[in-house]
Amino acid sequence: MSIVKTEAGQRVLKDRSVPLTPRQRSVFVLIDGKRSMREVLAASAALGAADEDVERLFELGLIADAAPPPAVAQAAAALAQEEVVSEAPERSPAQRYQDAYPIATQLTAALGLRGFRLNLAVEAAGNYEQLLALSPRIQEAIGAKKFAPLAAALGGR
C-alpha cells in the first residue's frame, strides 16, 4: 500500500505547526505517494523509525492511504464476478500469487490504520505460501463476502 501526505500534512511539512519527533519527521519527509510503508520504514530504520511512528502520522491526519490504482480495482472487480470453470487448467503457485497479491494489498489497505500491521505483513509476503498463510487473518479482518475475490485468486483454478 502506498501512502501520501494529506493536504493538512503538506501544510504541516511547511509550517511545522504540529510537533513531530525526529523519527516521525524523518518518516514523514520520505512519504511521497510512490513508496510503500515497508519501503519508507526500511529507508528510515537507521534512525530508529518504527510502525508506531507511521501510526502516529495516520492518527494526526498527516498521511493517508493512496487510492488503489484503477487497474487493481478493476482486476478485483473482474475476479469477484468471474466464475471458476472446473475444466480450466490448474494455475501454478506463482500465478496464484500474482493474481492474489494486488487484491490482498487493496483489501488490507482499505482497512486504514486498523489494518496497518496486516497490510505490512501482506506487503512482506513474497510468495504464494506466505500469502496463503495470511489469508485467515485477512478474512477475519474484512469478512467472508469481501474476502471472496481473494479466496478465488488464491485457490481457484
C-alpha positions in Angstrom: 0.0 0.0 0.0 1.3 3.4 -0.9 0.8 6.3 1.4 0.6 10.0 0.7 0.7 13.2 2.6 -2.8 14.8 3.2 -3.5 18.4 2.5 -3.0 19.1 6.2 0.2 17.1 6.1 1.5 19.3 3.2 0.8 22.4 5.4 2.4 20.9 8.5 5.5 20.0 6.5 6.0 23.6 5.6 4.9 25.4 8.7 5.8 22.8 11.4 2.6 23.6 13.2 2.3 20.1 14.6 5.3 18.9 16.8 6.8 15.7 15.5 9.6 13.7 16.9 12.8 13.5 14.8 11.9 9.9 13.8 8.3 10.9 12.9 9.6 13.8 10.8 12.1 11.6 9.0 9.4 9.1 8.1 7.0 11.9 7.1 9.5 13.5 4.8 10.0 10.2 3.0 6.3 9.7 2.2 5.9 10.6 -1.5 2.9 8.5 -2.7 5.2 6.1 -4.6 6.8 4.2 -1.7 5.0 1.6 0.3 5.0 1.8 4.1 7.5 -1.0 4.2 9.9 0.9 1.9 9.6 4.1 4.0 10.2 2.2 7.2 13.2 0.4 5.7 14.7 3.7 4.5 14.3 5.3 7.9 15.2 2.2 10.0 18.7 3.5 10.7 17.1 6.4 12.5 15.1 4.1 14.7 11.8 4.7 12.9 9.1 2.1 13.8 5.5 1.2 12.9 4.3 3.4 15.8 5.8 6.5 14.1 3.7 5.8 11.0 0.6 5.0 13.1 1.0 8.4 14.8 1.2 10.2 11.5 -2.1 8.4 10.5 -3.7 9.4 13.8 -2.7 13.1 13.3 -4.3 13.0 9.8 -1.0 14.0 8.2 -0.9 10.9 5.9 -3.5 8.6 4.3 -3.7 5.5 2.2 -3.3 6.3 -1.5 -6.2 5.2 -3.6 -5.6 1.9 -5.3 -4.7 2.2 -9.0 -7.8 1.8 -11.3 -6.2 -1.3 -12.8 -6.1 -3.0 -9.4 -9.7 -2.1 -8.6 -10.8 -3.3 -12.0 -8.9 -6.6 -11.6 -10.5 -7.2 -8.2 -14.0 -6.5 -9.6 -13.4 -8.8 -12.5 -12.2 -11.6 -10.2 -15.2 -11.1 -8.0 -17.6 -11.6 -10.9 -15.6 -14.4 -12.7 -16.9 -17.9 -12.3 -14.5 -20.6 -11.7 -14.6 -23.1 -14.6 -14.0 -26.7 -13.5 -12.3 -27.5 -16.8 -9.7 -24.7 -16.5 -6.1 -25.8 -16.2 -4.6 -25.7 -12.7 -2.7 -22.4 -12.0 0.8 -22.5 -10.6 1.5 -21.1 -7.1 3.4 -18.3 -8.8 0.4 -17.4 -10.9 -1.9 -17.6 -8.0 0.4 -15.2 -6.0 0.5 -12.8 -9.0 -3.3 -12.8 -9.1 -3.9 -12.6 -5.3 -1.2 -10.1 -4.2 -2.8 -6.9 -5.7 -6.2 -8.0 -4.3 -4.8 -8.7 -0.8 -3.0 -5.3 -0.7 -6.1 -3.5 -1.8 -8.3 -5.2 0.7 -5.9 -4.6 3.6 -5.1 -1.0 2.6 -8.8 -0.3 2.7 -8.7 -1.1 6.4 -6.7 2.0 7.1 -4.9 2.3 10.4 -6.8 -0.7 11.8 -5.2 -2.9 9.2 -1.8 -1.3 9.2 0.2 -4.2 10.5 -1.8 -6.7 8.4 -1.0 -4.6 5.3 2.7 -4.6 6.2 2.5 -8.4 6.5 0.8 -8.7 3.1 3.5 -6.5 1.5 6.2 -8.6 3.1 4.7 -11.9 1.8 7.0 -12.8 -1.1 5.3 -16.0 -2.4 2.1 -17.9 -2.6 2.6 -19.9 0.6 3.2 -16.8 2.7 0.2 -15.0 1.3 -1.9 -18.1 1.8 -0.8 -18.3 5.4 -2.0 -14.7 6.0 -5.4 -15.4 4.3 -7.2 -16.4 7.5 -6.2 -13.1 9.2 -7.3 -11.1 6.2 -10.7 -12.9 6.1 -11.2 -12.3 9.8 -10.4 -8.6 9.3 -12.6 -7.9 6.3 -15.3 -10.6 6.4 -16.2 -13.5 4.1 -18.1 -11.5 1.5 -15.2 -9.1 0.8 -12.7 -12.0 1.0 -14.3 -13.9 -1.8 -12.2 -12.4 -4.7 -9.0 -13.1 -2.7 -10.2 -16.7 -2.0 -10.8 -17.2 -5.7 -7.4 -15.9 -6.6 -5.6 -18.0 -4.0 -7.4 -21.3 -4.6 -9.4 -21.1 -7.8 -8.4 -22.6 -11.0 
